[in-house]
Amino acid sequence: MAVDPRLTNGTGTGVTAVGDTSNGGAYRRLEPSDLVLSNDSVTTAIWSDNTPTLTAFYTSSTQVSSSTAEFYFDVYQTSSDGDTAAVQFNIAYADAVGSGSAFYNALVTGSSPTKTNYGQYRNLVLGDENANFIFGNTTSSYFYVINVERSRYKEHLLPGTMTLDLQGPGGANLTLTDDSQINTATVFVDAGRRYNLISGSAGSLSGGALNTNGWTANSGSYGWFLPDVGLILLNGEALDSVGGAGGGIALNTTRSFDTLTNNQEKIFVALNAGSGFTLNSQETLSSDYVFVRARNNEFNYSENPSFISGSTGVVLYDDFIDNPKTYITTVGLYNDNSELVAVAKLSRPLAKDYTKELLVRVKLDF
């Protein structure tokens, strides 16, 4: 890269420098030490209006009554019609044997929307159509899915920030979070990082957990948290367990064949009965810092017509011969082919002469 300052003739008029008699040209090659790379992590709330916690949940009556409801429900943050209602996440029910929904064809037993959901999430998360979902130490053939709308988060969901409150039909309460703050070894699947869901909040294990893992008594963990793809898988068997010693909320998942049971609606009701859903996202911003230097003997002259004679090439004003002065207003970054690739504007013109050296820091975000 090279640097091309925008200079003025002392009257405040900005011009482009195409040459500089003090250093033999308008460009200065950057040194490796002039380039610094920095990474910063930015955390933001994911729900609409930058809200960290959702306490009310709404669905669309049009969608609920349509055929798409057999696969999933969209959940909104407000009941208002129009632009203020935005999809926050959707809820789905997945079953390995296809129970909980009507068959596509009565002659093809088990082929149903819930089985399709199971296969899709198995391919996405595990990448193997023969693999099983093992929540903690227990294999489960059915689960619920909270799929966060992709536009709601930046790079990925932030582990350790989730607090999901659920209340079962009998009044049993359950608060869930991920175990990213407890387990030091991160497990990876085809969908990226995978953490177990445990009893607790904001990444901390609940003091009243049923065991040291925060899992249920007999059904393993409460599911998986997959921050890189915005998924939360809720172990159906764990939620169906009785409250108290069982560790569940007695959700009572209906696993009837060839019958639409709307199991995903049960999670929606449990969310509404709970006290809220908190979750944040994280984004890593990479920045290139370019330090542009103009030394005391550089960029003190301009080839602007107001500075020199166009016919003879001599300096027009005698004062500028031994004591030239220019004003730098812009820095241009060029590649090795002298092609302009970035421009940085200064907030105000900076005076330059033989008694001054300039150091400009240019920040490039990507």
C-alpha positions in Angstrom: 0.0 0.0 0.0 0.9 3.6 -0.3 -0.3 6.9 1.0 -1.6 9.9 -0.9 -2.4 12.9 1.3 -4.9 15.5 0.2 -3.2 18.9 0.5 -4.3 22.5 0.4 -2.4 25.6 -0.7 -2.8 27.4 2.6 -6.1 29.0 1.6 -8.2 26.1 2.8 -9.0 24.7 -0.7 -8.6 20.9 -0.7 -6.6 19.5 -3.7 -5.2 16.1 -4.5 -1.4 15.7 -4.4 0.0 13.9 -7.4 3.6 14.5 -6.7 5.9 15.7 -3.9 9.3 17.2 -4.6 10.5 16.5 -1.1 10.4 12.7 -1.4 10.4 12.1 -5.1 6.7 11.1 -5.5 3.2 11.3 -4.0 3.4 7.8 -2.3 5.0 6.4 0.8 5.2 2.6 1.1 3.9 1.3 4.4 6.1 -0.8 6.6 5.0 -4.0 8.3 5.2 -2.3 11.6 2.6 0.3 10.4 -0.1 -2.4 10.3 -1.8 -3.8 13.4 -4.7 -6.2 13.5 -7.2 -6.1 16.5 -10.2 -8.3 17.4 -13.0 -7.1 19.7 -16.0 -9.0 20.9 -19.3 -7.2 21.0 -22.3 -8.5 23.0 -25.9 -7.4 22.2 -29.4 -8.3 23.2 -31.1 -10.4 20.5 -34.8 -9.6 20.9 -36.5 -6.7 19.1 -36.0 -3.2 20.4 -32.7 -4.4 22.0 -34.7 -6.1 24.7 -32.6 -8.7 26.7 -35.6 -10.6 28.1 -38.9 -11.6 26.5 -41.7 -11.9 28.9 -44.7 -12.2 26.5 -45.0 -14.4 23.5 -47.5 -14.4 20.6 -48.3 -16.4 17.6 -50.1 -15.7 14.3 -53.6 -17.1 14.2 -53.3 -17.3 10.4 -50.1 -19.4 10.6 -51.4 -21.6 13.4 -54.4 -22.6 11.3 -52.3 -23.2 8.2 -50.5 -26.4 7.1 -47.1 -24.9 8.2 -48.3 -25.3 11.9 -47.7 -29.0 11.4 -44.0 -28.2 11.2 -43.4 -25.1 13.4 -44.9 -22.0 15.0 -43.4 -18.5 14.6 -43.3 -16.6 17.9 -43.5 -12.8 18.1 -42.8 -10.3 20.8 -46.1 -8.4 20.4 -49.6 -9.0 19.3 -49.7 -5.9 17.2 -50.3 -6.2 13.5 -47.9 -4.5 11.1 -44.2 -3.7 11.3 -43.9 -3.8 15.1 -44.5 -7.5 15.3 -41.3 -9.4 14.3 -40.5 -13.1 14.4 -38.2 -13.8 17.4 -37.9 -17.5 17.1 -40.0 -20.5 16.0 -40.9 -23.7 17.8 -41.0 -27.2 16.4 -41.5 -30.7 17.6 -39.4 -33.5 16.2 -40.1 -37.2 16.6 -38.0 -40.1 15.3 -41.0 -42.4 14.6 -43.3 -39.6 13.3 -45.7 -39.5 16.2 -47.6 -36.4 17.1 -48.7 -35.5 13.6 -50.8 -36.9 10.7 -49.2 -39.1 8.1 -48.6 -37.6 4.7 -50.1 -40.7 3.2 -52.1 -43.2 5.2 -50.4 -46.0 3.3 -46.9 -44.8 4.4 -46.9 -45.4 8.1 -44.7 -43.1 10.1 -44.0 -40.6 7.4 -45.1 -37.3 8.9 -44.1 -33.7 9.5 -42.6 -34.5 13.0 -40.4 -37.3 11.4 -39.3 -34.8 8.7 -38.4 -32.3 11.4 -36.4 -35.0 13.2 -34.5 -35.9 10.1 -33.7 -32.3 9.2 -32.3 -31.4 12.6 -30.4 -34.7 12.7 -28.7 -33.9 9.4 -28.1 -30.3 10.4 -26.7 -30.9 13.9 -25.2 -34.4 13.7 -24.6 -34.7 9.9 -25.4 -38.4 10.0 -28.8 -39.9 9.3 -28.0 -42.9 11.5 -26.9 -40.9 14.5 -28.9 -40.5 17.7 -29.5 -37.5 20.0 -27.9 -38.3 23.3 -28.8 -35.7 25.9 -26.3 -36.0 28.6 -26.2 -39.8 29.0 -29.7 -40.7 27.7 -30.7 -41.3 24.1 -34.0 -39.5 23.2 -36.2 -40.2 20.2 -38.2 -36.9 20.5 -37.4 -33.3 21.3 -38.6 -29.8 21.0 -36.8 -27.1 19.1 -36.5 -23.4 19.7 -34.9 -22.0 16.5 -33.9 -18.3 17.0 -34.6 -16.2 13.9 -31.3 -15.6 12.1 -31.8 -11.9 11.8 -32.1 -11.6 15.6 -28.4 -12.3 16.3 -25.1 -11.3 14.9 -22.3 -13.9 14.6 -23.6 -16.5 17.1 -25.6 -16.8 20.4 -23.5 -16.1 23.5 -23.1 -19.1 25.7 -23.6 -18.5 29.4 -26.3 -15.8 28.9 -29.4 -17.9 28.4 -32.1 -18.1 31.0 -35.2 -20.0 29.9 -38.2 -20.2 32.3 -40.9 -22.8 31.7 -44.0 -23.8 33.7 -45.8 -27.0 33.1 -49.6 -27.5 33.0 -49.6 -28.6 36.6 -47.7 -25.5 37.8 -44.2 -27.1 38.0 -41.5 -24.5 37.3 -38.2 -25.1 35.6 -35.3 -22.7 34.7 -32.8 -23.7 32.2 -29.4 -22.5 31.0 -26.3 -24.0 29.2 -23.3 -25.6 30.9 -20.7 -23.6 29.0 -19.4 -22.0 32.3 -19.1 -25.4 34.0 -17.5 -27.7 31.4 -14.0 -26.7 30.4 -14.0 -29.0 27.3 -16.2 -27.9 24.5 -17.9 -30.6 22.4 -18.2 -30.0 18.7 -20.8 -31.4 16.3 -21.6 -30.7 12.6 -23.5 -27.6 13.7 -20.6 -26.2 15.7 -20.3 -26.0 19.5 -22.7 -28.1 21.6 -23.5 -27.6 25.3 -25.9 -29.4 27.5 -28.9 -27.7 29.0 -29.0 -27.8 32.8 -31.1 -26.5 35.6 -29.9 -23.0 36.3 -29.8 -19.4 35.0 -27.3 -17.2 33.1 -24.7 -20.0 32.9 -24.8 -20.8 36.6 -25.9 -24.2 38.0 -29.0 -24.0 40.2 -28.5 -24.7 43.8 -31.5 -26.9 43.8 -30.4 -29.1 40.9 -31.2 -32.8 41.1 -27.6 -33.8 40.8 -24.1 -32.2 40.4 -24.6 -32.0 36.6 -27.9 -30.1 36.8 -29.6 -32.9 34.8 -32.8 -34.8 35.5 -32.9 -37.8 37.7 -33.6 -40.4 34.9 -33.6 -38.6 31.5 -30.2 -37.1 31.2 -29.7 -33.4 30.5 -32.5 -31.1 29.5 -31.2 -30.9 25.9 -28.6 -29.1 23.8 -27.6 -25.5 23.3 -26.1 -24.9 19.8 -24.9 -21.2 19.7 -23.4 -21.2 16.3 -26.6 -22.1 14.5 -29.1 -20.5 16.9 -30.7 -23.7 18.1 -32.0 -24.9 21.5 -33.1 -28.5 21.6 -35.3 -29.5 24.6 -35.3 -33.1 25.7 -38.9 -34.2 25.5 -38.4 -37.0 28.0 -36.9 -34.6 30.5 -39.7 -32.1 30.2 -42.3 -34.9 30.5 -40.8 -36.0 33.8 -42.8 -35.0 36.9 -41.7 -32.0 38.8 -39.7 -32.1 42.0 -37.8 -35.4 42.2 -38.3 -36.1 38.5 -36.8 -32.7 37.5 -39.4 -32.0 34.7 -42.6 -30.0 34.4 -45.0 -32.9 33.4 -45.4 -31.4 29.9 -47.3 -34.5 28.8 -46.1 -34.8 25.2 -48.7 -36.7 23.1 -47.1 -39.4 20.9 -50.1 -40.7 19.0 -49.6 -41.9 15.5 -51.4 -40.4 12.5 -52.9 -37.7 14.8 -52.1 -34.0 14.9 -51.4 -33.3 18.6 -49.8 -29.8 18.3 -47.1 -30.7 20.8 -45.2 -27.5 19.9 -48.1 -25.6 21.3 -47.3 -27.1 24.7 -43.9 -25.5 24.8 -45.5 -22.2 23.7 -47.9 -22.4 26.6 -45.1 -23.3 29.0 -43.1 -20.3 27.8 -46.0 -18.0 28.4 -46.5 -19.4 31.8 -42.9 -18.9 32.7 -41.3 -15.6 33.7 -39.2 -14.9 30.6 -36.6 -15.9 28.1 -33.2 -14.1 28.3 -30.5 -14.6 25.6 -27.7 -12.5 24.1 -25.6 -12.7 20.9 -21.9 -12.1 20.3 -20.0 -10.7 17.4 -16.2 -10.5 16.8 -15.2 -7.3 15.0 -11.8 -7.4 13.3 -10.1 -4.1 12.7 -7.0 -3.2 10.8 -5.1 -0.2 12.2 -2.9 1.5 9.6 -0.4 4.1 11.0 0.3 6.6 8.3 3.4 8.8 8.9 4.5 12.0 7.2 8.0 12.9 8.3 9.2 16.5 8.7 10.9 16.5 5.2 7.9 14.9 3.4 4.7 16.2 1.8 5.6 19.9 2.3 5.1 20.8 -1.4 2.1 20.4 -3.7 1.8 20.2 -7.5 -1.5 22.0 -7.4 -1.7 24.8 -10.0 -2.1 27.3 -7.1 1.2 26.2 -5.6 3.5 26.0 -8.7 3.6 27.3 -12.2 2.0 25.0 -14.7 4.4 26.0 -17.5 7.7 26.2 -15.6 7.1 24.0 -12.6 8.6 26.5 -10.1 7.0 27.6 -6.9 4.8 30.6 -7.4 5.4 32.3 -4.0 8.8 33.0 -2.7 7.7 32.3 0.9 6.9 28.7 -0.1 10.4 28.0 -1.4 12.3 27.8 1.9 9.2 27.6 4.2 6.5 25.7 2.4 3.2 24.8 4.1 0.5 22.4 3.1 -2.7 21.1 4.8 -3.4 17.4 4.8 -7.1 16.6 4.8 -7.4 13.0 3.4 -5.4 9.8 3.4 -5.7 7.4 0.6 -4.6 3.8 0.8 -3.3 2.2 -2.4 -2.3 -1.3 -3.5 0.9 -2.1 -5.3 -0.8 -1.4 -8.6 -1.4 2.2 -7.5 -5.1 1.5 -7.3 -7.0 3.4 -4.6 -8.6 0.8 -2.2 -9.6 3.0 0.8 -10.0 6.7 1.8 -9.9 8.2 5.2 -11.1 11.7 5.9 -9.6 13.8 8.6 -11.9 15.8 10.9 -10.0 19.0 10.1 -7.0 20.0 7.9 -3.7 19.4 9.6 -0.9 21.8 8.9 2.4 20.4 7.5 5.8 22.0 7.1 9.4 21.2 7.8 9.0 21.6 11.5 6.1 19.1 11.9 5.6 15.4 11.6 2.2 13.8 11.3 1.0 10.4 12.5 -2.5 9.5 11.4 -4.2 6.3 12.6 -6.6 4.8 10.0 -9.1 2.2 11.3 -10.6 -0.4 8.9 -13.4 -2.5 10.2 -14.5 -5.7 8.5 
